[in-house]
Amino acid sequence: MEENSDMLKIKNQIEWVKGDMDGLTALVHMTLEGIRTDSVGIDEVENAVASLYQLAETITNKIGDINEELVV
């Protein structure tokens, strides 16, 4: 029974990462669209890139955590 619980926990973690990836995709799209239409200034682009970086770090850390659980 514990194995099913572990698998469910990992499945949930993967779903959270997928949600983060969906957010990352949306943020990249918004940033590119703003640049393409020239409707954002450099400050907005800078803030968006900083957010992209932070979200990418979060996703990387979550994937690392999942990997550690799988290797046990």
C-alpha positions as CSV (number, residue, x, y, z in Angstrom):
1,M,0.0,0.0,0.0
2,E,2.9,2.3,0.7
3,E,4.1,1.9,-2.8
4,N,0.8,3.2,-4.2
5,S,1.0,6.2,-1.8
6,D,4.6,7.0,-3.0
7,M,3.5,6.7,-6.6
8,L,0.5,9.0,-5.9
9,K,2.8,11.6,-4.3
10,I,5.2,11.5,-7.2
11,K,2.3,11.8,-9.7
12,N,1.1,14.9,-7.8
13,Q,4.5,16.4,-7.8
14,I,4.8,15.9,-11.6
15,E,1.4,17.5,-12.0
16,W,2.6,20.5,-10.0
17,V,5.7,20.7,-12.3
18,K,3.4,20.6,-15.3
19,G,1.4,23.5,-13.9
20,D,4.6,25.4,-13.4
21,M,5.6,24.6,-17.0
22,D,2.2,25.8,-18.3
23,G,2.8,29.1,-16.4
24,L,6.3,29.3,-17.8
25,T,4.9,28.8,-21.3
26,A,2.3,31.5,-20.8
27,L,4.8,34.0,-19.4
28,V,7.2,33.4,-22.4
29,H,4.3,33.8,-24.8
30,M,3.2,37.1,-23.1
31,T,6.7,38.4,-23.1
32,L,7.4,37.6,-26.7
33,E,4.0,39.0,-27.8
34,G,4.7,42.2,-25.9
35,I,8.1,42.5,-27.5
36,R,6.8,41.6,-31.0
37,T,4.0,44.3,-30.8
38,D,6.4,46.8,-29.2
39,S,3.8,47.4,-26.5
40,V,6.2,47.0,-23.5
41,G,9.2,48.9,-22.4
42,I,12.6,47.6,-21.3
43,D,11.5,47.6,-17.7
44,E,8.7,45.2,-18.4
45,V,10.9,43.0,-20.4
46,E,13.5,43.0,-17.6
47,N,10.9,42.1,-15.0
48,A,9.4,39.3,-17.2
49,V,12.9,37.8,-17.8
50,A,13.6,37.9,-14.1
51,S,10.3,36.1,-13.5
52,L,11.1,33.5,-16.2
53,Y,14.4,32.9,-14.5
54,Q,12.8,32.4,-11.0
55,L,10.2,30.1,-12.4
56,A,12.8,28.0,-14.3
57,E,14.8,27.7,-11.1
58,T,11.7,26.5,-9.2
59,I,10.9,23.9,-11.9
60,T,14.5,22.7,-11.9
61,N,14.4,22.3,-8.1
62,K,11.1,20.5,-8.1
63,I,12.4,18.1,-10.8
64,G,15.5,17.5,-8.7
65,D,13.3,16.7,-5.7
66,I,11.2,14.2,-7.7
67,N,14.4,12.6,-9.1
68,E,15.8,12.1,-5.6
69,E,12.6,10.4,-4.5
70,L,12.7,8.1,-7.5
71,V,16.3,7.1,-6.9
72,V,15.7,6.0,-3.3
